[in-house]
Amino acid sequence: MFSSINDIPWTEILKQNHYHPSPRDWSDQVIYFLLIDRFSDQKEDGYKDASGQVVQGATPMFSPGNANNAVGTAADTRNWEDAGMQWLGATLKGIQSKLGYVKRLGVTALWVSPVLRQRPGVDDYHGYGTQNFLEVDPHFGTAQDFKELVAAAHDAGLYVILDVILNHSADVFQYDTVDPNTGQPYVPVWTGNTYPVTGWRDPDGMPSLPFPAPVNPPDTDSAVWPLELQSDGAFTRKGQIVDWDAHPQTTEGDFFGLKDIHQGTGPVGEYTPSPAFRTLVEAYQYWIAFADVDGFRVDTVKHMDPGATRYFTSAIHEFAQTIGKDSFFLVGEITGSREEAIRLRDDTGLDAALGLADVQGRMVEAVKGWANPAGYFDLFRNSIQVDKPSHTWFRNHVVTAFDDHDLVRQGKSYKARFAADQEGRALEFAILAMNATTLGIPCIYYGSEQRFDGKFPPEVSPQPTDDFKADRYIREAMFGGSFGSFRSRGSHFFDESEATYQQLADVLALRKRELALRRGRQFLRPISEDGVAFWYPERIGPGRMTSIVAWSRILSTREVVCAVNTDVASQRTAWVTIDAGLHSAGDKFEYVYSTDKGKVGSLVAAEPRNGLAIRIEVPAAGFVVLVP
């Protein structure tokens, strides 16, 4: 363990000289996002290891009869809900034991939640409250465990993207603010003023250590580490953010109780990083060199100075190139409009944006039939509006997903995975397939392939709560434990026989074979029931739109046609427009994928309708792919 950034033995570490190279093109990848504490404790029974051998363990595999077994009584329900706010016990070794599971799904890259040390005695199981930037949290394992996980992932053909935090640390000190009327301490909010501090928190969480003096003797259970972050001026000390869209409090204020780190000063092009921020950059360079990771997902970019983000991306990209990682991947969590997100990505040098213009919400609404599909597909059109030469620019600069661990777009009073309602459960595979075959780098949130249905408020406890308490319901444990999905306990979900898992594996295998599905241009296609009147599918009236939604991916002269059916009850048939410049009447298209396996291999002929069209059938809540 290193106390100071200067303790890192760079010469020794860099002698490894066996660094894993970057992928040629990140748009070829499929990302799987998991929370370490919620994934695997390595005790599951009946799962398959990397070689495909069945492993024996203590925890049985989930069966439908296990649903709701954790909420039989009011006391059981409280215990299950309380467990969701606590450390559950999954580990890095657990992830390593499930590399076969994610590999056989068709995943090519793991996005792993933050691995660094959290404040002792606090249930920051999510990893976003770092107390020590040079140490792996012991709940997860050791630094060597992390290094071995990355090496094993590389051996399995998987890349590893680590979630990193630069904006803030854990709640490592207490403000010296007292209400003059009550004499009680209070948590200050941002006003633009700097607040006094009582002291660094000791191992018991008490502010008993002098601030900002270095902790002496060194005690890594106290304050924040490395010790360079204990210097005067390392933190902004301006209290909590109140207005999450108002500058400068969004970049100066504390992220709830997590303490804002002073990043530097100046405009983007003339930015001067602070000593504290330089320390963080070197700390993350260390984790690249030590563990051989392939990319970073940068948390809360909205709350960072753009100049700080730009400094970080430049320093990380340059360092990675010196060890042979020419395409080290930096994806930033950027919320806001499409234009603003892309501008920030361009200004800062990030490789890709995550959270672009509500990709999540529009994809969900398109598949569930609550909005016009054009709302989703138009996010990837009109590239001239964002100063890009072609809409294919989006393919490797935007990470697309429909569920994640925060679901910020849903607010605080409601949090729900896609499959939390009846239509979502039926259409889960359809949205996974759309995500995998439309523009962008697809990202799967763990449990989606098992149709996890977490939501808040759950039927068992509909009381209002705050954001962090609501988040627990969409962070179920894959290994089961005391907080399994479907309101269960004591059974795991690494079930490769589950229909959605198998269907998604087939589609991801097809994506790997078909270059057009990864890099091609994209067009939402007009459809017709009678082959005469064509239209883009639209929602009409107050109910759900039940229709085929079809799109083409075109690369050079090859056109691949994809379609989902938002009708969960009935098969749908439609004429789908194709490119008349690439095909002729009578040309045949073959079903290479259908949720009705009996259709695979059958042919349809192009006819001169709306230029040129093919007549396709899509099963209820199903998905098809056709190629010439």
SULPEHU-V28112 format. One record per backbone hydrogen bond with DSSP energy under -0.5 kcal/mol. NH is the residue of the N-H (numbers start at 0). CO is the residue of the C=O. Records with the same first field share a line. If there is no record, write none. Layout:
# SULPEHU-V28112
NH: CO ; CO
This chain:
# SULPEHU-V28112
6: 3
7: 4
9: 7
12: 8
13: 9
14: 10 ; 11
15: 12
16: 13
21: 323
27: 24
28: 25
30: 441
31: 108
32: 443
33: 110
35: 33
37: 34
38: 35
39: 35
44: 58
45: 54
46: 54
48: 52
51: 48
54: 46
57: 42
58: 42
59: 57 ; 489
61: 491
65: 62
66: 63
67: 485
68: 65
69: 486
70: 67
76: 72
77: 73
78: 74
79: 75
80: 76
81: 77
82: 78
83: 79
84: 81
85: 82
89: 36
90: 39
91: 139
92: 139
94: 90
95: 91
96: 92
97: 93 ; 94
98: 95
101: 97
102: 98
103: 99
104: 100
105: 101 ; 102
106: 101
107: 29
108: 29
109: 158
110: 31
111: 109 ; 160
112: 33
116: 131 ; 134
118: 128
121: 118
123: 121
124: 122
126: 123
130: 116
131: 116
132: 224
134: 131
136: 114
139: 136
140: 136
145: 141
146: 142
147: 143
148: 144
149: 145
150: 146
151: 147
152: 148
153: 149
154: 150
155: 151
156: 153
157: 152
158: 107
160: 109
161: 159 ; 294
162: 111
163: 296
168: 258
169: 129
171: 169
173: 198
175: 195
176: 174
178: 183
182: 178
185: 176
187: 185
189: 239
194: 236
197: 173
198: 173
199: 208
200: 171
201: 205
204: 201
207: 205
208: 199
221: 218
222: 200
224: 130
225: 2
226: 2
228: 225
229: 226
230: 227
233: 230
235: 259
236: 259
239: 187
240: 253
243: 241
245: 242
246: 244
249: 245
250: 247
251: 247
252: 248
253: 238
254: 257
255: 253
257: 254
258: 169
260: 166
261: 233
262: 260
264: 271
269: 266
270: 267
271: 264
272: 270
273: 262
277: 273
278: 274
279: 275
280: 276
281: 277
282: 278
283: 279
284: 280
285: 281
286: 282
287: 283
288: 284
289: 285
290: 286
291: 287
292: 286
293: 159
294: 159
295: 328
296: 161
297: 295 ; 330
298: 163 ; 296
300: 297 ; 332
301: 332
302: 299
303: 300
307: 304
308: 304
309: 305
310: 306
311: 307
312: 308
313: 309
314: 310
315: 311
316: 312
317: 313
318: 314
319: 315
320: 316
321: 317 ; 318
322: 318 ; 319
323: 320
324: 319
325: 323
327: 324
328: 293
330: 295 ; 328
331: 351
332: 297
333: 331 ; 353
334: 332
340: 336
341: 337
342: 338
343: 339
344: 340
345: 341
346: 342
347: 343
348: 344
349: 344
350: 329
351: 329
352: 396
353: 331
354: 398
356: 335
357: 354
358: 355
361: 357
362: 358
363: 359
364: 360
365: 361
366: 362
367: 363
368: 364
369: 364
370: 364
374: 371
375: 372
376: 372
377: 373
378: 375
379: 376
380: 377
384: 381
385: 382
386: 383
387: 382
392: 389
393: 390
394: 391
395: 392
396: 393
397: 393
398: 352
399: 397 ; 440
409: 406
410: 407
414: 455
416: 453
418: 451
419: 416
420: 417
424: 420
425: 421
426: 422
427: 423 ; 424
430: 426
431: 427
432: 428
433: 429
434: 430
435: 431
436: 432
437: 433
440: 397
441: 439
442: 399
443: 30
445: 32
447: 444
449: 446
450: 447
451: 446
455: 414
460: 457
469: 465
470: 466
471: 467
472: 469
473: 470
474: 471
476: 482
477: 37 ; 475
479: 476
480: 478
482: 479
483: 487
484: 476
487: 483 ; 484
489: 480
491: 59
492: 477
494: 492
495: 493
497: 494
501: 497
502: 498
503: 499
504: 500
505: 501
506: 502
507: 503
508: 504
509: 505
510: 506
511: 507
512: 508
513: 509
514: 512
516: 513
517: 513 ; 514
518: 514
519: 515
520: 553
522: 551
524: 549
526: 534
527: 574
533: 531
534: 526
539: 537
544: 368
545: 543
546: 544
548: 563
550: 561
551: 522
552: 559
553: 520
554: 557
557: 554
558: 556
559: 552
560: 625
561: 550
562: 623
563: 548
564: 621
565: 546 ; 563
567: 565
571: 617
573: 615
574: 527
575: 613
576: 525
577: 611
579: 577
581: 578
582: 578
585: 605
586: 583
588: 603
589: 626
590: 601
591: 589 ; 624
592: 624
594: 622
596: 594
598: 595
599: 596
600: 590
601: 598
603: 588
605: 586
606: 612
608: 606
611: 609
612: 606
613: 575
615: 573 ; 613
617: 571
620: 566
621: 618
623: 562
624: 592
625: 560
626: 589
627: 558
